[in-house]
Amino acid sequence: MEKAAEEDTIGSPLSLQSPVVIPSTVKPEGADPPKRSIISRPGVGSAGRRINLLVNHFKVSIRNPNEIFYQYSVSISYEDKKTVENKGIGRKIIDKLYQTYSSEFAGRNFAYDGEKSLYTVGPLPQNKFEFTVVLEESFARRGSPSQNGSPGEPVKRSRRSLQSKTFIVEISYAAKIPLKSVSHALQGDEVENVQDSLRVLDIILRQQAANRGCLLVRQSFFHDDSRNFTDVGGGVTGCRGFHSSFRPTHGGLSLNMDVSTTMILTPGPVIDFLKANQNARDPGSIDWVKAKKMLKKMRVKTRHSNMEFKISGLSEKPCNQQLFPLKVKNGDGAYDGETIEITVFEYFTKHRNIELTYSAFMPCLDVGKPKRPNYLPLELCSLVSLQRYTKALSSVQRASLVEKSRQKPPERIRIVTDALRSYRYDEDPLLVACGISIDKQLTQVDGRVLEAPKLKVGRSEDCVPRNGRWNFNNKHLLSPTRIERWALVNFSARCDSSYLSRELINCGRNKGIHIERPFTLIEEDAQSRRAGPVARVEKMSEQIMARLPGPPQFLLCVLAEKKNSDIYGPWKKKCLTELGIATQCMSPSKINDQYLTNVLLKINSKLGGTNSLLAIELSSSIPLIKDTPTMILGMDVSHGSPGRSDIPSIAAVVGSRSWPLISRYRAAVRTQSSKVEMIESLYKPLANGEDDGIMRELLMDFYETSNGRKPSQIIVFRDGVSESQFNQVLNIELDQMIKAYQHLGEANIPKFTVIVAHKNHHTKLFQAGAPENVPPGTVVDTKIVHPKNYDFYMCAQAGMIGTSRPAHYHVLYDEIGFSPDNLQNLIHSLSYVYQRSTTAISIVAPICYAHLAASQMGQFIKFEDMSETNSERRSLTTGGNVAVPELPRLHDDVVGSMFFC
């Protein structure tokens, strides 16, 4: 039996030639695989010591489970039947409609989603309604000068007028949504309407928050309360609020309530925002081209009229030069059609008696329409509160936000429970109608703490992690590399490169890494620093080639900035795609043993060394993996900043190599259509019949590094997909992987286990009766998990600051057949194989590596986007209708390395 199994796995080598291409007209037998479905929970784990926990889920009771939600479609139009596009006005119109016509709804309350649907408990008297709603909005009759404006008389200028708009609202019956579907789902039944029912319950919570004037962001809401604001710099403020959503769990329906943070524009004078945003010392330093782009669509309130406007642009000239036509009155006080040209400054100072100081010499805000500008002096305008900021934060802003918003477990518990009591959800008329009541105490749940895996380091020493951490004090790395040919390049004027190289050599000696003296130290001259980043990198690489007799093993690169250096992308691209040289970038603020050890961990991994291995990995005793060639994949897609649809998404997949090890990985990275989450290049057949996909690259690497073994089992860890996309992972991505395997001429398909990992969720675990975070290795797979599907929470890391967030693992598919304990132990162990650090990490290492690879190679595109014209870019591939720039392929000398470490 053993011999037969061996022949199965070794067999013939994976084909390097193109396989037989089946003509497109011939449909191979069984070409349409059966649709895979998400597996049910096979049981629960039992390993580890028991621990009593609390979780931020609040038990929900439903006394009237037979109630039915009725969904109605809502259409809002103007009198001329033109549809209302402005989403923000919908709630105002529906509120006014209810106030005006409530008697026609037989006492039924609405839950309105803010767009095209409203919900009631029980039916309305009719299936179709049409109402006329008049909305009156206060506006200043002479609030600001428009192109055909007239100041009027001083007394009338400040008078308010009510401008009324008429809307036609049509409400028509759409569907019934039985609340009972929630009860069936909680029992593990397949129910069609359960997500609809839960969505209605969530909409009720959102409506309640909207009625309190909150900013709504999906299932989170944020109050306009300065006590919840945290300035993070650059004119951006972190606003603390709450997430609340109903979740079906094994223990019944729960309300998941958590502290949440969103980013808003710092409210206050526009000039203060611009100075902060551009880091300008004074108004004279403001770049008005940048300011115009930044301010567009922001909402401001005026000091002189207390009116709200949306910014459409800036005036072309300063306030004291910008002219507009002003209607003139005759002696009788009537307009006779005559207009005069007047500056905005003169209008406000002479006609409105408003003193203007610094804004006289600045552009005005334009709050009008393209053909009818409406100018406001800058100093009269302040940014309205609760305007979302959706651009990516800088590393400094992110660090500031984390520093200022972290909360210890007891504080987080107090804030969440206080919020639940103060919001009195139980009193909402729609929830009352359903008989819904919510417990005010956190849910108690049993957890287990898994034992940390033992590690092997150099000189055959064992290393036992304590509280999820270990170190290399007086220890050698497991397989240290020898660095004989290397150089140091210094882009920073502040760093003493001679001292740095000496200290690195000494630290390496203590860790078992033999490092020769660098062949050369290359300092960037002051003149070069004034050039652009690409030119600086080119000049440095020319010096390297000129000074070195041959290519070095390794280049140490010192940068001036710790994060977001504009040199980083061009430098990495040059080294990894053109020169084929491993490189480590650093920006030391202080050089000590701990810092240099962390740098050496990365260098050793990039050059093919190994820092530590699991003891069971070294002895080939990992259950279900030790006897069967097994490949582990980590998959992630990173997207550009919100609103940047021109920047492609980056798909990265890492695959384990050198089976039976599970600590060494190779990465394959491709660009794909912007904001597309499903990976498009797992299998990529070309016109010549070859496959240029990610899977082929990783399968060949596995075969070549695993003594000619082909993987009989593949474990897939997928990051970044929502629950609604689980079926696409199973039936699109998994299909592509299988096709890539078949393309290599293989008949025996490997067994797959597919696991999705989530970090962006709102479930937090707390120790019952202790103020510390839960210990590393804590697992929960009962009570708060899905009623039917196979999921569990694991907190592998030690939470040193703030409140730990567990990873939420969803097992979608398991042909390999892991027991819950074996799978949880494997996942726990994979948090200890991350070669860059000496701590257990919060999510399995393959996913972290995929994220690092996507992030690093994404820099290639990022700097091209900033520095090159379209004509200079590489060839384009088409994804959908949008041209997607291809990433340059890595040089053969580094493609198999852990360059991303």
Buried (B, 14 or more C-beta within 10 A) or exposed (E): EEEEEEEEBEBEEBEEEBBEEEEEEEEEEEEEEEEBEBBEBEEBBEBBEEBEBBBBBBBBEBEEBEBBBBBBBBEBEEEEEEEBEEEEBBBEBBBBBBEEBEEBBEEBBBBBBBEBBBBBBEBBEEEEBEBEBEBEEEEBEBBBBBBEBBBBEEEEBBEEEEEEBEBBBBBEBBEEBBBBBBBBBBEBEEBEBBBBBBBBBBBBBBBBBBEEEBBBBEBBBBBBEEEBBBBBBBBBBBBBBBBBBBBBBBBBBBBBBBBBBBBBBBBBBBBBBBBBBBEBEEBEEBEEEEBBEBBEEBBBBBBBBEBEBEBBBBBEEBBBBBBBBBBBBEEEEEEEEEBEEBBBBBBBBEBBEBEBEBBBEBBBBBBBEEEEBBBBBBBBBBBBBBBEBEBEBBEBBEBBBBEEBEBBBEBBBEBBBEBBEEBEBEEBEBBBBBBBBBBEEBBEBEBBBBEBBBBBBBEEEEBEBEEBBBEBEEBBBBBBBEBEBBBBBBBBEEBBBEEBBBBBBEBBEBBBBEBEEBBBBBBBEEEBEEEEBBEBBBBBBEBBEEEBEEEBBBBBBBBBEBEEBBBBBBBBBBBBBEBBBBBBBBBBEEBEBEBBBBBBBBBBBBBBBBBBBBBBBBEEEBBBBBBBBBBBBBBBBBBBEEEBEEBBBBBBBBBBBBBBBBBBBBBBBBBBBBBBBBBBBBBBBEEEEBBEBBBBBBBBBBBBBBEBBBBBBBBBBBBBBEBEBBBEBBBBBBBBBBBBBBBBBBEEBBBBBBBBBBEEBBBBBBBEEEEBBBBBBBBBBBBBBBBBBBBBBBBBBBBEEBBBBBBBBBBBBBBBEBBBBBBBBBBBBBBBBBBBBBBBBBBBBBBBBBBBBBBBBBBBBBBBBEBEEEEEBBEEBEBEEEBBBBBBEBBEBBBBBBBBB
